[in-house]
Amino acid sequence: MTLLADAAGLIAGLVGGTAHFVLLRWNTDLYLRPHGLGRAIALQGLRLALLAVVLVLLARQGALPLLLGALGVLAARWIVLRRVRGAAP
């Protein structure tokens, strides 16, 4: 059962981190729009709350799932950055 919880922690970190960093790009675009400040602030709060909920749920499972979830977030950051840099002109 522990191996399953550990794997779930890594997958949850990957999914939560990917959502976090994809929404960060969208969030940045909203901040740059002339009338997008309200939506940008709301999305910022949603993005941070989503990642916090994922990490808190992992912390309740134990230290190893939390650490693997954090590793998943870092891996998601690397994946999203690599994808965005590859798409840039």
C-alpha positions in Angstrom: 0.0 0.0 0.0 2.9 2.4 0.7 4.3 2.0 -2.8 0.9 2.9 -4.2 0.7 6.0 -2.0 4.3 7.0 -3.1 3.5 6.6 -6.8 0.3 8.6 -6.3 2.3 11.4 -4.7 4.6 11.6 -7.7 1.7 11.6 -10.1 -0.3 14.1 -8.1 2.8 16.4 -8.0 3.2 16.0 -11.8 -0.5 16.8 -12.5 -0.7 19.7 -9.9 2.6 21.1 -11.0 1.7 21.0 -14.7 -1.6 22.7 -14.0 0.2 25.3 -11.9 2.8 26.2 -14.5 0.5 26.1 -17.5 -1.9 28.5 -15.6 1.1 30.7 -14.8 1.6 31.4 -18.5 -2.1 32.2 -18.8 -1.9 34.3 -15.7 1.0 36.3 -17.1 -0.9 37.0 -20.2 -3.8 38.3 -18.2 -1.6 40.7 -16.2 -0.3 42.1 -19.5 -3.8 42.9 -20.8 -5.1 46.4 -20.1 -8.3 45.3 -18.3 -7.2 41.8 -17.1 -6.1 42.7 -13.6 -9.1 41.4 -11.7 -9.1 38.1 -13.6 -5.3 37.8 -13.2 -5.5 38.2 -9.4 -8.4 35.7 -9.2 -6.4 33.2 -11.3 -3.3 33.8 -9.2 -5.2 32.9 -6.1 -6.8 29.8 -7.7 -3.4 28.6 -9.0 -1.7 28.9 -5.7 -4.7 27.4 -3.8 -4.7 24.4 -6.1 -1.1 23.7 -5.6 -1.4 24.2 -1.8 -4.3 21.7 -1.6 -2.3 19.1 -3.5 0.7 19.5 -1.3 -1.4 19.5 1.9 -3.1 16.3 0.9 0.2 14.7 0.1 1.6 15.9 3.5 -1.2 14.1 5.2 -0.1 10.9 3.6 3.4 11.2 4.9 6.8 12.6 4.3 7.8 10.4 1.3 4.6 11.1 -0.7 5.1 14.8 0.0 8.7 14.7 -1.2 7.8 12.7 -4.3 5.0 15.2 -4.9 7.5 18.1 -4.7 9.7 16.2 -7.1 6.8 15.9 -9.4 6.2 19.6 -9.2 9.8 20.3 -10.1 9.7 17.8 -13.0 6.5 19.4 -14.2 8.2 22.8 -14.2 11.1 21.4 -16.3 8.6 19.8 -18.7 6.5 23.0 -19.1 9.5 25.2 -19.5 11.1 22.9 -22.1 7.8 22.9 -24.0 7.4 26.6 -23.9 11.0 27.3 -24.9 10.6 25.0 -27.8 7.5 26.8 -29.0 9.0 30.2 -28.8 10.1 31.8 -32.1 
